């Protein structure tokens, strides 16, 4: 079965293949990853002597978890943008596995070594859940979600996205422009309003609000679907929205502004889903039209390219440095500590990207790159 049915109707103006590199979106990935880093660092920091300032810094980066929503929308957008009509389902799944699993496995091993060094207990069931990327399907168990390399819970959601994408793209691509607009709007409304319904959902299922709003893969699939529909609108020229400066300003305003006075459950994704949707579309349009973009700088683009590796290693670095400093009774100013951890994380991300991620993709997709796969019958 081909990834996209060759008989599916094409949107008016939709090119047969994407001809534009979306470097602005790659650059934006770095800043989203950096927001996650700042949130984790200031909430998990233990080796700084300026604890009086940590409360204020935690408030500044309070909306850090929303960056995961940005990544989920972006994931759907990029996959839909680059989808090829004659790609096969198994070929797509193989490339996605090659893209994420070698780095996931490497950081899992690193997390195990770190935990042994720290004297923490290892749980085989949780380890298997982490390795199989099933940890986010276990309700109300933070030890499962965040065990070993804690950030890999989001890969559990991505695994569902990748499994679903070949079927979702075939359905969504058949929609006319109005249907795509409806998908984007309804998806945004679902994410934005879902916190209002966590009480009855929790009463019916026993699931806590964080599990429903932040961890549960089928719920996060909504953001992925938004990204798919958004990409098809932009690709067809049917997208109408604010420009990059206006969209980015709205995102920054929401992330660092009114989120602090909104109910707690809105800061997982509900507050930022609309600004992030607009920003992703605006950045892609800027690249398509060749408009100026601050995210197209080659250094920022490379940081965006290593952002997945950075995301996977940064929390391990935070916990390791915390353990080292507290064990040896070292105290650092918070700015020095943050700069040190950030530098180590970037260095480790470069190593992971260049020596694991890229070779892993090359090794696991080698046989498929030697010959062009023939389209399968639909």
C-alpha positions as CSV (number, residue, x, y, z in Angstrom):
1,X,0.0,0.0,0.0
2,X,1.4,3.4,-1.0
3,X,1.6,6.2,1.6
4,X,-0.5,8.5,-0.4
5,X,-3.1,7.2,-2.9
6,X,-2.2,8.2,-6.4
7,X,-5.9,8.7,-7.1
8,X,-6.4,11.1,-4.2
9,X,-7.6,14.5,-5.4
10,X,-4.9,17.2,-5.3
11,X,-5.6,20.5,-3.8
12,X,-5.6,23.4,-6.2
13,X,-2.1,24.8,-6.6
14,X,-0.5,21.9,-4.6
15,X,2.9,21.1,-6.0
16,X,3.7,17.4,-6.7
17,X,6.8,17.6,-4.5
18,X,8.0,20.2,-2.0
19,X,10.7,22.3,-3.5
20,X,11.5,24.5,-0.5
21,X,13.7,23.7,2.5
22,X,11.8,24.8,5.6
23,X,14.9,26.0,7.4
24,X,12.9,28.5,9.6
25,X,11.0,25.6,11.1
26,X,14.3,23.7,11.7
27,X,15.6,26.8,13.4
28,X,12.5,27.2,15.5
29,X,12.9,23.7,16.8
30,X,16.0,24.8,18.6
31,X,14.2,27.5,20.5
32,X,11.4,25.1,21.4
33,X,14.0,22.7,22.7
34,X,15.7,25.5,24.6
35,X,12.4,26.4,26.3
36,X,12.1,22.8,27.5
37,X,15.6,22.9,28.8
38,X,15.1,26.1,30.7
39,X,11.9,24.7,32.3
40,X,13.6,21.5,33.3
41,X,16.7,23.2,34.6
42,X,15.1,25.7,36.8
43,X,12.6,23.2,38.2
44,X,15.1,20.4,38.7
45,X,18.3,22.5,39.6
46,X,20.0,21.4,42.8
47,X,23.5,22.7,42.6
48,X,23.1,26.5,42.7
49,X,23.6,28.8,45.7
50,X,20.9,31.3,44.5
51,X,17.8,29.4,45.4
52,X,16.1,32.6,46.3
53,X,16.0,33.5,42.6
54,X,14.8,30.1,41.4
55,X,11.2,30.8,42.2
56,X,11.2,33.8,39.9
57,X,13.0,31.9,37.1
58,X,10.6,29.0,37.4
59,X,7.7,31.5,36.9
60,X,9.4,32.9,33.8
61,X,9.6,29.4,32.2
62,X,6.4,28.1,33.7
63,X,5.0,27.4,30.2
64,X,7.9,25.3,29.2
65,X,5.8,22.1,28.8
66,X,3.9,23.8,26.0
67,X,6.9,23.4,23.8
68,X,6.1,19.8,23.4
69,X,2.8,20.9,21.8
70,X,4.9,22.9,19.3
71,X,6.9,19.7,18.5
72,X,3.8,17.6,18.0
73,X,2.2,20.1,15.6
74,X,5.5,20.5,13.8
75,X,5.9,16.7,13.5
76,X,2.6,16.4,11.6
77,X,3.5,19.4,9.5
78,X,6.9,18.3,8.4
79,X,5.8,14.7,7.6
80,X,2.8,15.9,5.5
81,X,5.0,18.5,3.8
82,X,7.6,15.9,2.7
83,X,5.2,12.9,2.0
84,X,5.7,11.3,-1.4
85,X,2.9,9.7,-3.4
86,X,4.9,6.5,-4.2
87,X,6.4,6.0,-0.7
88,X,5.4,2.7,0.9
89,X,3.9,2.4,4.4
90,X,6.6,0.0,5.5
91,X,9.3,2.2,4.0
92,X,8.0,5.2,5.9
93,X,7.8,3.3,9.2
94,X,11.4,2.0,8.7
95,X,12.7,5.5,8.1
96,X,10.9,6.9,11.2
97,X,12.3,4.0,13.3
98,X,15.8,4.7,12.0
99,X,15.4,8.4,12.8
100,X,14.4,8.1,16.4
101,X,15.2,4.7,17.9
102,X,19.1,4.5,17.8
103,X,19.2,7.8,19.7
104,X,16.5,6.6,22.1
105,X,18.4,3.4,22.7
106,X,21.7,5.2,23.2
107,X,20.3,7.7,25.8
108,X,18.4,4.8,27.5
109,X,21.8,3.1,28.1
110,X,23.3,6.4,29.2
111,X,20.4,6.9,31.7
112,X,20.9,3.4,33.1
113,X,24.6,4.1,33.6
114,X,23.7,7.4,35.3
115,X,21.2,5.8,37.6
116,X,23.7,3.1,38.7
117,X,26.2,5.9,39.4
118,X,23.6,7.7,41.5
119,X,22.7,4.5,43.4
120,X,19.1,4.4,42.1
121,X,17.2,1.2,41.7
122,X,16.4,-0.2,38.3
123,X,13.0,-1.5,37.5
124,X,12.8,-4.1,34.7
125,X,9.1,-3.6,33.9
126,X,9.6,0.2,33.6
127,X,12.7,-0.3,31.6
128,X,10.9,-2.6,29.1
129,X,8.1,0.0,28.9
130,X,10.6,2.7,28.1
131,X,12.4,0.6,25.5
132,X,9.2,-0.4,23.8
133,X,7.9,3.2,23.9
134,X,4.7,2.1,25.7
135,X,5.3,4.1,28.9
136,X,2.7,6.8,28.0
137,X,-0.1,4.3,27.8
138,X,0.1,3.6,31.6
139,X,-2.4,5.9,33.5
140,X,-1.4,7.9,36.5
141,X,2.1,6.4,36.8
142,X,4.8,9.1,36.8
143,X,7.4,6.5,37.5
144,X,6.5,4.8,34.2
145,X,6.2,8.1,32.2
146,X,9.5,9.6,33.5
147,X,11.5,6.6,34.3
148,X,15.1,6.2,33.0
149,X,15.3,9.0,30.4
150,X,12.2,10.9,31.4
151,X,11.8,12.9,28.2
152,X,11.3,9.8,26.1
153,X,7.6,9.7,27.2
154,X,7.0,12.0,24.2
155,X,8.5,9.4,21.9
156,X,5.7,7.1,23.0
157,X,3.3,9.6,21.6
158,X,5.4,10.0,18.4
159,X,5.3,6.2,17.9
160,X,1.5,6.4,17.7
161,X,1.8,9.4,15.3
162,X,4.2,7.5,13.0
163,X,2.0,4.4,13.0
164,X,-1.1,6.5,12.2
165,X,0.4,8.8,9.6
166,X,0.2,6.7,6.5
167,X,-3.5,6.3,7.1
168,X,-4.2,9.8,8.3
169,X,-2.5,11.5,5.3
170,X,-4.6,9.4,2.9
171,X,-7.8,10.6,4.6
172,X,-6.9,14.2,5.3
173,X,-5.4,14.8,1.8
174,X,-8.8,14.0,0.3
175,X,-10.4,16.9,2.1
176,X,-11.0,20.2,0.2
177,X,-9.5,23.4,1.5
178,X,-12.6,24.0,3.7
179,X,-12.2,20.6,5.2
180,X,-8.6,21.3,6.0
181,X,-9.6,24.6,7.6
182,X,-12.2,22.8,9.7
183,X,-9.7,20.3,10.8
184,X,-7.2,23.0,12.0
185,X,-9.9,25.0,13.7
186,X,-11.7,22.2,15.4
187,X,-8.4,20.6,16.4
188,X,-7.3,23.9,18.0
189,X,-10.6,24.3,19.8
190,X,-10.4,20.7,21.1
191,X,-6.9,21.2,22.6
192,X,-7.8,24.7,23.9
193,X,-11.0,23.6,25.6
194,X,-10.2,20.1,26.8
195,X,-9.0,21.3,30.3
196,X,-12.6,22.4,31.0
197,X,-13.6,18.7,30.8
198,X,-10.9,16.9,32.7
199,X,-13.1,16.6,35.8
200,X,-15.8,14.5,34.2
201,X,-13.2,12.5,32.3
202,X,-11.4,11.8,35.5
203,X,-14.6,10.9,37.2
204,X,-15.4,8.4,34.5
205,X,-11.9,6.9,34.0
206,X,-10.0,7.6,37.2
207,X,-7.3,9.3,35.1
208,X,-5.7,12.5,36.5
209,X,-5.7,15.7,34.5
210,X,-2.0,15.6,33.7
211,X,-2.3,12.2,32.1
212,X,-5.3,13.3,30.0
213,X,-3.9,16.6,28.9
214,X,-0.2,16.0,28.6
215,X,0.8,12.3,28.4
216,X,-2.1,10.3,26.8
217,X,-1.0,9.6,23.2
218,X,-4.5,9.7,21.5
219,X,-5.1,13.1,23.0
220,X,-1.8,14.4,21.7
221,X,-2.6,12.9,18.3
222,X,-5.0,15.9,17.9
223,X,-2.0,18.3,17.6
224,X,-0.3,16.0,15.1
225,X,-3.4,16.0,12.9
226,X,-3.5,19.8,13.1
227,X,0.0,19.8,11.8
228,X,-0.9,17.6,8.8
229,X,-3.9,19.7,7.8
230,X,-1.9,22.9,8.3
231,X,0.9,21.7,6.0
232,X,-1.5,20.8,3.2
233,X,-3.1,24.3,3.5
234,X,0.3,26.0,3.3
235,X,1.5,23.7,0.5
236,X,-1.6,24.4,-1.6
237,X,-1.4,28.2,-1.1
238,X,-4.8,28.1,0.7
239,X,-3.4,29.2,4.1
240,X,-4.4,32.7,5.2
241,X,-2.9,33.9,8.5
242,X,-0.8,36.5,10.1
243,X,2.9,36.9,9.2
244,X,5.9,35.6,11.1
245,X,6.5,38.6,13.2
246,X,2.9,38.9,14.4
247,X,2.6,35.1,15.0
248,X,5.9,34.9,16.9
249,X,5.0,37.9,19.0
250,X,1.7,36.3,19.9
251,X,3.5,33.1,20.9
252,X,6.0,34.9,23.0
253,X,3.3,37.0,24.7
254,X,1.3,33.9,25.6
255,X,4.2,31.8,26.8
256,X,5.7,34.5,29.0
257,X,2.5,36.4,29.8
258,X,-1.1,35.4,30.5
259,X,-0.3,31.8,31.1
260,X,0.7,32.8,34.6
261,X,-2.9,33.9,35.5
262,X,-4.6,31.0,33.7
263,X,-5.8,27.8,35.5
264,X,-2.9,25.4,36.0
265,X,-4.2,22.7,33.5
266,X,-4.1,25.2,30.6
267,X,-0.3,25.5,30.6
268,X,0.3,22.0,29.2
269,X,-1.0,22.9,25.7
270,X,-4.3,24.7,25.7
271,X,-2.9,28.2,26.1
272,X,-0.4,28.0,23.3
273,X,-1.9,25.7,20.6
274,X,-3.3,28.6,18.6
275,X,-0.2,30.8,18.6
276,X,2.0,27.8,17.8
277,X,-0.2,26.8,14.9
278,X,0.0,30.3,13.5
279,X,3.8,30.5,14.0
280,X,4.5,27.2,12.3
281,X,2.4,28.2,9.3
282,X,3.9,31.7,9.1
283,X,7.5,30.4,9.3
284,X,6.8,27.9,6.5
285,X,5.2,30.6,4.4
286,X,8.2,32.9,5.0
287,X,10.5,30.1,3.6
288,X,8.2,29.4,0.6
289,X,8.0,33.1,-0.3
290,X,11.7,33.8,0.5
291,X,10.8,36.4,3.1
292,X,13.4,37.4,5.8
293,X,13.5,35.1,8.8
294,X,15.7,35.2,11.9
295,X,15.6,31.4,12.1
296,X,17.3,30.7,8.7
297,X,20.8,31.5,10.0
298,X,23.0,28.5,9.3
299,X,24.1,28.2,13.0
300,X,20.6,28.3,14.2
301,X,19.5,25.8,11.6
302,X,22.3,23.4,12.7
303,X,21.2,23.8,16.3
304,X,17.7,22.9,15.1
305,X,19.1,19.8,13.4
306,X,20.6,18.6,16.7
307,X,17.6,19.7,18.7
308,X,16.2,16.1,18.9
309,X,19.5,14.9,20.3
310,X,19.6,17.9,22.6
311,X,16.1,17.1,23.9
312,X,17.1,13.5,24.6
313,X,20.3,14.3,26.5
314,X,19.6,17.5,28.4
315,X,17.7,16.1,31.4
316,X,20.3,13.4,31.9
317,X,23.0,16.1,32.0
318,X,20.9,18.2,34.5
319,X,20.5,15.2,36.9
320,X,24.1,14.2,36.5
321,X,25.5,17.6,37.3
322,X,23.1,18.1,40.2
323,X,24.2,14.8,41.7
324,X,27.9,15.7,41.2
325,X,27.6,19.1,42.8
326,X,25.5,18.0,45.7
327,X,27.7,15.0,46.4
328,X,30.8,17.2,46.5
329,X,29.1,20.1,48.2
330,X,29.9,22.5,45.3
331,X,27.8,25.6,45.0
332,X,27.7,27.6,41.8
333,X,25.8,30.8,40.8
334,X,22.7,29.9,38.9
335,X,23.9,31.6,35.7
336,X,27.2,29.7,35.7
337,X,25.5,26.4,36.5
338,X,22.9,26.9,33.7
339,X,25.6,27.9,31.2
340,X,27.7,24.8,32.2
341,X,24.8,22.4,31.9
342,X,23.7,24.0,28.6
343,X,27.2,23.7,27.1
344,X,27.6,20.1,28.1
345,X,24.1,19.3,26.8
346,X,24.9,20.9,23.4
347,X,28.2,19.1,23.2
348,X,26.6,15.8,24.0
349,X,23.8,16.5,21.5
350,X,26.4,17.1,18.7
351,X,28.1,13.7,19.6
352,X,24.7,11.9,19.6
353,X,23.6,13.5,16.4
354,X,26.8,13.0,14.5
355,X,27.8,9.6,15.9
356,X,24.5,7.8,16.6
357,X,21.6,9.6,14.9
358,X,23.0,10.1,11.4
359,X,24.9,6.8,11.2
360,X,21.8,5.0,12.5
361,X,19.6,6.5,9.8
362,X,22.2,5.6,7.1
363,X,22.7,2.0,8.4
364,X,19.0,1.2,8.9
365,X,17.9,2.6,5.6
366,X,20.8,1.6,3.4
367,X,19.1,-1.2,1.5
368,X,16.2,1.0,0.7
369,X,18.3,3.8,-0.7
370,X,20.1,1.6,-3.3
371,X,17.0,1.1,-5.3
372,X,13.8,3.1,-5.8
373,X,10.8,1.2,-4.4
374,X,8.1,0.5,-7.0
375,X,4.7,1.8,-6.0
376,X,2.4,-0.8,-4.7
377,X,-1.1,-1.4,-5.9
378,X,-3.9,0.3,-4.0
